[in-house]
Structure formats: C-alpha cells, structure tokens
Amino acid sequence: MDRRTFSLSLMGAAVMSLTGCGGGDDAPAPAPAPATPELASATTLSAATAFLQSVVAADGDGEVAPGQANYWDLSTDFTINDGSDDQFDGALALAVEVEGASLDFPSDQTYPELTALGPEMDAADGVKYVTFTTDTNFVVTGTSSAVLHSVRGAKLQQTLDLTAAQGGVSLSWAGSPMAHPVGFGDEPYFLQVVVRSLAGEVLTTIYRQGNTGATGSWGSGNLTAHAGQTVVLSFEYDGPAVSGTTIDDVSVLDSATEPVQFVTNGGFEAGGTGWVVPTAKVVQNVRSGVRTIHGLNVQRTFFTQPNKLWARMTDEFVNPTGSPITATVKYSTNLGSDGYGIIYSTPDAGNRALTTWDGDNSDRDVALVHGAMDLAPFTSDDALGNGNGSDDVEFSRSITVPAGGRVTVVNFVVMSGTDTAENAADINARATEVDTVAAAIANNFRTDVSYQRGMTQDQLDTVVNF
C-alpha cells in the first residue's frame, strides 16, 4: 500500500469514528447484503426419482401418506409421470427441433446415470419420516397408528430391554407394507424390520422386501436369540416415494413370562410415547445423464422441496462444436383431465404461466410456469363437463447456443391439495392457491432466491426464459 492510500484509509477510519461518536442517529443505515441462493452442492446421499409433497389434501381424493397429498414421480425421460391424483399423463416432455427435424429427449435414463445434488434437507424443509396419526384412512386398529413415510432413511425405533426374557420371544405387528415404488424401476429400495444393537449394527433381519429380493414374513418374527439382551427394534424404509407403510399393534412377548409386554405403547394410542424417530438428511435434487440431440449436449435437473407447492425442471443445452446452433426447444404436457380441463393464463403472471383445474371434478389443480416462451397455446373446455378442451399443452422457444457455450431453460410445475371444481359454479372459477404461487415465481424468480435453490451458478448465468 502506498502512502497516499494509507493516509486516505486512516482519514476514512477517523471520519467513521467521529460519525459514530456524535450525530450517528442521522447516518444512513448500511444497505443489507443481497441475498444469495443456496446453490447445488456435492453430496454422498443417494438420489431418488420420486418425492412426496408435504401438502395437506383439501379435497376428497385422499393422501398418499398423512399430510402428503401428492408425489413428484419422474419417468425415464425426466417427465413428471402422474402426480398421484392423475394431474398429468406426463409433464414437461422435452424435444429439440433443428431445421424442421424434432427429436425427443430419450426415455432411456437409468438409475446409475443419475447424480444426486445438495442441498441436503430434513424436517425443517418439510421432510416427513413417521407420523403418529388418528386419520381413519390410515389407522389399522384402535384410534391411532404409525405411518412410516416413504423417504430415504425413515426409521421408527424402540429400545427393548429383554434382559428378563427367559423363553421363546415372539414379535408381532399389524399394518400394511408400502406398495411397489413409483419412479425408476431400477432404483434401489427396501422396507425392513430389523433388530439393531445399541450401537446401530444390524443383528437380525426379521423382514425385508425390495428390489434385491424378500425375506421373512410381514407381521411376525422370532426374537428368542436376543433373550437376555437390550436391543433396538427398528422399522425402516429407504427409497423413492410411494404410499406410506402403516404399523400398529407391535408386541414382544416371552412365552415364559407372558403376559409381560416388552413394548411400550405398541398400539400407538399414546402417539409416539416410547418410540424414537431418528432424523436423516435427504436430497431432492437429481440430475440426469447427458443425451446428445442435434449436436447439443442436453441434461435435465429436477428439484423440489417437500414443503413447497412447486417443483423445478432445469434444462441445459451445451454446444461442444465450433459453430453456433439454433434450435427450438419444446415442452409438452398431457394433462390428466381428459378434455375437461379449464385452462387459462395465470392472473398477474405476465403471460409466463398457465393454470388448469379439472372441470370434471376428478383431478387436483395445477399451474405450469414457463417464463418467456415464443408460443404457449392451449385449448380449455368451454363449459363444465363438456369435454371440448385439449389435454395437450406445449410451450416452445427458439434458442441459439454459441460455439462452446450453454443455454439454460427453466420450467416450474405447481401442485396443491385443492380441487377447484368442487366449489365451481362455472368455468370462471379460479384456482387461487396455485395461481398465487405461479404468479410469485413468474414475477420474482430473479429476486427471490428460494426459487433458485439447488441450481448451479452456470445454470443461473445462462437462463434465458426468466
């Protein structure tokens, strides 16, 4: 530092000191630092291809698990398959057109190709592991049951003091195991009931089902080998989102001391008393493998946060050649409303989003936030129940990817637990809940960093439609 710079630094420090000593109340407050997004990060956690949405069902169509009305289920072309309430028959299918020739993003992704990315999330982000519920749709017996949610790392545990056990020790429980997973068919998953040591080591597998086979019988097992020990009984699920596993009437009895019960609150009538629900970090940010389409290296990334109404699809188009490539990118969505969809441009979203609700009163509300597109046509039903609409919605935009460069296109899908048709008198009704969220995304993507969470800096720097 030269003398002049040093002197100016001292002078500035002195002025600041004097300002702070007298008349400081008149000094302007420093401007707040601009918010920065939590970018995608490396993780050792496993990817998933279906994710439960922690939003309560407000219609009569039920929930996948308590407090979770919908799921985001990816197909092998990285479309959103169904949504759980038939909101779609495939959302955001991608095609790339160059000089009149259109090619789809292939439906050949495999689980080993996928990359899991942070941020790592937990209960603060809406991840649910176990719910002790009185909802009659999930209760097995009595007035309360436990539901093991379908998420990687979900566990319901109780420490069993079997030091007084003398004879044959039997385990039994009631409930229903989860259904076969949605998402990629080759994605690893399992549901298991195991005995662990106090240090967490698996000592005995009582029951297990998954894509590596099955062992044991659901509902019963033998713990005689653990008589005289203190162990941990653990119900566990690890995999993509499916309907939750219900558990009730957990009992451990010793034939020599029966009816002495070694399980506390096995019927869950006292909620979670006696049970432990460990928390686990999960990731809901998954990147596809690269596919080359018309000379562009194309990669898709899906992100959602459990307690948000929206999910984001981020598509990167990278040009590895020495010349620019001009292409039209097209996004096709087939709605599940079978021609009965009431579709309209989302209010206050500046023609950057569409909303649809099912005029036949069967599917939940949806909004598609597409940003600045060249074309976004749609055909709505012309009256409730007429069936004159079209399920096919397509957005398209021309992009030019410079030699060695990148262009990124972002789309959002919004789902809720609401079915507007339940209270609609005519097609002028509006799906206010998803409308509000969609408009906020369309207007604030660049200023509200929550919508950028989990993106990379390269993606943010090259987004063209927001």
N, C-alpha and C positions, 0 to 999 in steps of 0.2 A: 504494500500500500504506500503511495507517495504522500508527501507531507500535506499537500493540499487536500487530498481525500481524507487523510486522518483528521485534519482540522475541521473539515466540514462534518465529519462524523461526530466529533466532540461537540460542535455547535448544535447539531441536531439533538444530541442527547440532552444538552443543557436546556434547550427550549422545551423539550418534552418534560423535563424535571420541573421547570418553572410553571408550565401549564398545569401539571398535576398538583402543585402546591397552592395555587390560588386561581379562582375563577374556573376551576375544572368542570363545574356543572354546565358551563356553556359550550364545552368542547363536544364536537360530534362523536357519537359512538362509532367505533370501528365497524366497518361493513362485515357481516358474517361471511365466513368462508363458504364458497359454493359447495353444495352437496356433491358427493362423488358416488357413483354406483358401486355396488359390491360385484366385482367382475367374476367371470368364470375362473375357477381355480382347479389345480390338480387335486385328486383325491384317491385314496386306496379303497374307498367303498364301492360296492357293486352297483352296476346300472340296473334299472328296471325299465319295463316297457308298458306298464300300466300303473296308474296312480289314483288313489281315492281322493275325491274332492270333499273337504270338510265343510260342507254347507248343508243346512238342515232342509229336508223336504217340506215344502209348504203346500203341496198338492196331495192327492190321494194315491200317488203312484209308488209310495214306499221308499225305503232307503236301502242302499247296499249294505250298510252297517250303521249302527246308531250315530246320528249326526253327520252322516255322509250319504248324500242323495245320489251322487254321480261318480263316474270314474272317467279318466282320460286313458283310452286304450289305443295304443299305436299298432298299426299294421306294418308289414314288412316293406311297404313303400313310404313309411312315415306319414301316412294319413292317420287321422283320428277315426277309429272304426265306427263306434256306436254311441258312446257317451253314457250308456246304461239305461236310458229311457228312450232309446231309438231317436235321439236328437238328430243323428246323421246316419247315412249309409256310406260313410267315407267323407271326411272333411279335409280340405286343402291338399288334394292330389295335385302334384306338380308336373307340368310339361314344359318343355323348352322348344320353341319354334325358330328355325333359321331358314330363310329363303323359301318359306312355304312348307317346309318339312317339320312336323311336330313329333317329338319323342318324349315319352313319359319317363319320369324318374322310376327306375325299375323296382319291382316288388320282390327283390331277392336279397334284402338285407338279412344277415344272420346275427344272432346274439353276440358271438365272439368278435364281430367287427365293431361293436358299439363302444363308445368311450363315455364313461361317467365323469361328470364335472361337478365341482362345487359351485355354489356354496352348499355346505353341509347344514342340514336343517333338523329341527327337533320339535318338541311340543310347542315352543314359542311361535313356530311357523304354522301351527295347526296340525302337526303330525299326531295321529291317534294310535295308541298301542293296544290298550284294553279299556273297555267301557263296562262298568257295572250298571246294568240297565233294568228299568222296570217297564220298558216298552213291550207291550204284549206281542208285538211282531217278532221279538227276539227271545222272550222269556220261555224257558224249557219247562220248568215246574215252579210252583210257588209264585212269588211276586217279583223275583229278581234273578238274573243270570249274569254271567260274564260273557263278553264278546271279545274274542281275540281278533283285532283288526288285521287286515292283510297289508302288511308293510314289512320291509326287510328289518329283521331284528326284534320283532314283537315277542315279548315273553310275559307270562303270568306265573309267579312262583310262590311257593310256601316252604319254609323250613320245617321238616318233620323230625321230631325227637322220638326215635324208635328204640331208645336205649332200654325201655321196659318191655319191648315186644319179646315174646317167648316162642310162639308157634308160627304157623303159616301166616304171612302178612299179605293181605289182598288189597288191591287198588281197584276202585271202580269210579266211573263218572258217566254223566249223561250229556247229551247235546248232539250237534251235527257238525261234521268236519266241513271245511270250506269246499266250494265247488271247484271244478277244474279252472285253472287260471285263464284269463284273457291275455292279450298281448302276444309276444313272440312264442311260438310253440317250442323253441329250443332253449328258452330261458330257464336256468336252474331255479327250482323252488322246492320247499318241503314244509310239511306240517308234522310236528313230532311231539311226543310226550316222553320225557326223559327224566332220569334221576341223576342229579349232579352232586358232586362233593361240595363242601362249604367253600372250596377254592374255585369252584366253577367247572371242574373237569366232568365230562360225561362218564358216568359209571355204568348205567344201563339204559338201553333204548327200549321203552315199553311199546311204543307205537310210532311208526313213521310212514308217511306217504309222500311221494314226489316223483320227479321225472327220472330218478335213478332207481325206482322200484319201491316196494312196500314191505313192511314187516310189522308183526303184531296185529292185534285186533283193536279197533276203536271201541272204547268203553270199559276195558278191563285190563289188568296186568297183575303180575306177581312181584311183591317186594320182599319176599322171605329172605333173599340174600342180603338184605340190608337191616335185618333184625339186629338190635343192639347198637345201631349207628345213628348219627344225626346227619341227615341228608337233605337235599333240596329237590322237591318235586317241581318240574318245570314244563309248562305247556308253551310251545314255541311255533312261530311261523316266520318264514323268510322267503320272500318272493314278490311277484307283481300283485297288483290289486285284484281281488276277487271278493265275493261275498264273505263276510266275517264268519269265524268259527264260533259257535255257541258252546258254552261249557256250563254244567250245573251238576249238583249232587255229587261233588267229589268226596270220596270216602276212602279211608285207610283203616282196616280192622285187622286185629290179630286174633286168630282162632282160639288162642289160649286165654285171652283176656277180654274177648268180646262180651259186652258191647262197648268197651272202651274205644273212643274215637280219637284218632291221632291227627285229624284235620280240623282246623278251626274254621268255622263259617263256610263249610263246603257247599252249602246251598246258596250262598251269596245274599242271603236275606238281610245281612248287615252290611251290604255293599262290599267294599274292599277290605273290611276288617280281617286281619290275619294274613293278607296276601301282599305281595310286593310286585310292582310293575317297574322293572328297570327301563330306563330311557336309552335310546340308541339314536345316533345320528343317521340320517338318510340323505340321499341325493335324488333330486327330481329334475336333473339337467342332463340330457343324454344326447350325444352326437352320433350321427350315422357314419357309415363308411362313405368314401368318395366314389361317385359314379361320373364317368366322362360322357357328356352329352353335347353333340355338335362342337367338339373341341373344348368345351368348358368343363372344368372340374367342379362338380356340384356336390355340396354337402349340406345336410339338414340338421338342425338342432332344435329339440323340443325342451321347453322349460315350463314348469308350473310350481306354484307354492300352494300347499294344501288349503290354507285358509283364504285364498283369493278366488274370485269368480272367473278369473281368466287364465288362459294358457297362451304361450307364445311359440310360434314356429319361425325360426330364423334360417334363411337360405342364403348360402354363399356361392357365388359364381366366380371362379378364378380362371383367368386366361393364361395358360402356360406358354402360349405361342408368341411369335414376334409381330403379330398384326392384331388390330382391334377386332372384336367380334360383336356384331349387333344381333340381338335375339329378342324375341317376345317371350316373356315368362307368363305362364297361365296357371291359375289356381282354380280347381274345380271342386265344388262341394255338392254332394247329393243329400238333401235334407230328408229326414225320416217322416215328414208329414204327408207324403203320398198325394201331392197335388192340393192339399187343403191348407198349405201354409199361407199365413198373412205376412207378407214381406214388405218392408218399407225402408227408406233411407233413415238411418238413426237420427232423431232430432238433435240439433246443436252439435253435430259431429262434422259439419262441413263437407258432406258427401264423401266421407272417408270410412263409413261403416254402414252395415246393413243389419236390421233386426228382423227376426221371424218368430212367430208363435203359431201353434198348430190350431187352426180353426175347427178341427175335428175333435179337439179336446182330448188328445192322447199323448202328445209329446211336450216336454218342457221347453221353455223359452231359450232362444239362442241369439247371440249377436256375433257378427264377423267384422272385425276391424281391419280393413285392408290398406288404409293410408291412401296415398296419391296413386291412383291407377288410371290407365287410359280408358278402360272400359270396365264397367261393373253392372251388367244388365241383370234383371230378374223379372219374373212374372208371378205376381201374387194372385191368390184366389180372389174372385170378385164378390163373394159373399160367403157367410159362414156355411160350411158344409157343402159347397158346390163342387169342389174338386177340380176347378178350372185353372189352378196355378201350376207352376213347374217346380219340381224339386231340385232342378239343376241350376246352380248359381256359379258363374265363372267371372273371375277378375283377371285382367291382363295388363301388362305394362311392357313397353319397349325399353330395353337397356342396352348400353354399349359398354363392354368391358375392355378397357385398354390393354394393349400388349403387356403381359406380365402383371396385370392389375386385378382388382377384385371389386365386385359389386355385391351388396347385401340387400335383401328384401325381407321385410318383417311382416308377419300377419299375427293377429290375435283372435282367439275364439273365447267367447264369454258364455258360460252356462250358469244357471241358477236352479233352485229347487221349486220354482214357480211355474205354473201353467196358466197363462193369462186367459185362455179360453174359458176357464171355469167361471169367470165373472164377466165375460164379454157379452155385450148386447148386440154388437155388430163389428164390422172389420175396422172401425175407427178406434177401437181399444188399443192401448199401447202397453208394451212390456216394459214398464217403467224401471224395474230393477236392473235389467241388463242394458236398457237404454242409457241409464246414468253412468254405468261403468264403461260402456263402449265410448261414450262421448268424452269421458275423462281421459281415456287412453288416447283417443284421436287428437285431442287438443293439447295434451300435456306430456306426450312421450319424451320430448326433448328436455323438459324441465323437471319432471318428477322421476327421480332415479329409481323408484321402485319398479317402474316398467322396464328398466334396463338391467335389473338384477340378473346375474348369471350370464350376461353377454361378454364377449371378448372386446378388447379395445379395437382390434381390426374390424370387427363387425360394426361397432358404433361409428367408426370413422368412415364407413363406406355405405351406410344405409341410405337408400335413395327415395324411399316412399314415405318417410316421416321427416 
